[in-house]
């Protein structure tokens, strides 16, 4: 409500369209997305000799996500993630 304003009833009604969830951190949200899309499967399926050289940049991905998302820190330290593009 703070983001769109209490008078924008249409935006408030679409809250569920924008709300992506609560996570311990933006990095945790990025980790969740990477797991869901199979990013780690790619590294697991690489040849064994190559696996130790492959790394998923979770922090970098989280930073990129943060550019397009609205992230609000809750009183408990968790973050609430919103997609403002919906």
C-alpha positions in Angstrom: 0.0 0.0 0.0 2.9 2.4 0.7 4.3 1.8 -2.8 1.1 2.5 -4.8 -0.9 4.6 -2.3 -4.0 3.8 -0.5 -6.2 5.6 -3.0 -5.2 3.4 -5.9 -7.8 0.7 -5.4 -7.1 -1.0 -8.7 -3.4 -1.5 -7.9 -4.3 -2.8 -4.4 -6.7 -5.3 -5.9 -3.9 -6.6 -8.1 -1.6 -7.2 -5.1 -1.4 -10.9 -5.6 -0.3 -10.4 -9.2 2.7 -8.3 -8.0 3.6 -10.2 -4.8 6.3 -12.8 -5.4 6.7 -13.9 -1.8 8.7 -13.6 1.4 12.3 -14.8 1.6 15.1 -14.5 4.1 17.0 -12.3 1.5 17.0 -11.3 -2.1 19.8 -13.8 -2.5 17.5 -16.5 -1.2 14.9 -15.5 -3.8 17.5 -15.7 -6.5 18.6 -19.1 -5.3 15.0 -20.3 -5.4 14.5 -19.1 -9.0 17.8 -20.7 -10.1 16.8 -24.0 -8.5 13.3 -23.8 -10.2 14.7 -23.2 -13.7 17.3 -26.0 -13.4 20.4 -23.8 -13.4 22.2 -26.2 -11.0 21.3 -29.2 -13.2 23.5 -27.7 -15.9 26.5 -27.8 -13.6 25.7 -31.2 -12.3 25.5 -32.6 -15.8 28.8 -31.1 -16.9 31.8 -33.5 -17.2 33.1 -34.2 -13.7 36.5 -32.6 -14.5 34.7 -29.4 -15.4 32.3 -29.2 -12.4 34.8 -27.7 -10.0 35.3 -24.7 -12.3 31.6 -24.0 -12.8 29.9 -21.7 -10.4 26.4 -20.1 -10.4 26.7 -16.4 -9.5 23.8 -16.2 -7.1 24.8 -12.8 -5.7 25.2 -11.3 -9.2 21.8 -12.7 -10.3 20.2 -11.3 -7.1 21.7 -7.9 -7.9 20.3 -8.0 -11.4 16.9 -9.1 -10.1 16.9 -6.2 -7.7 17.0 -3.8 -10.6 13.5 -4.8 -11.8 11.9 -5.7 -8.6 10.6 -3.8 -5.6 12.0 -5.3 -2.4 10.7 -4.4 1.0 12.5 -5.4 4.2 10.1 -6.7 6.9 10.4 -6.1 10.6 11.6 -9.6 11.0 14.5 -9.1 8.6 12.9 -11.1 5.8 12.2 -9.4 2.4 9.0 -9.2 0.5 9.5 -9.3 -3.2 7.2 -7.5 -5.7 7.3 -7.4 -9.5 6.2 -3.9 -10.5 6.0 -4.8 -14.2 2.7 -6.9 -13.9 
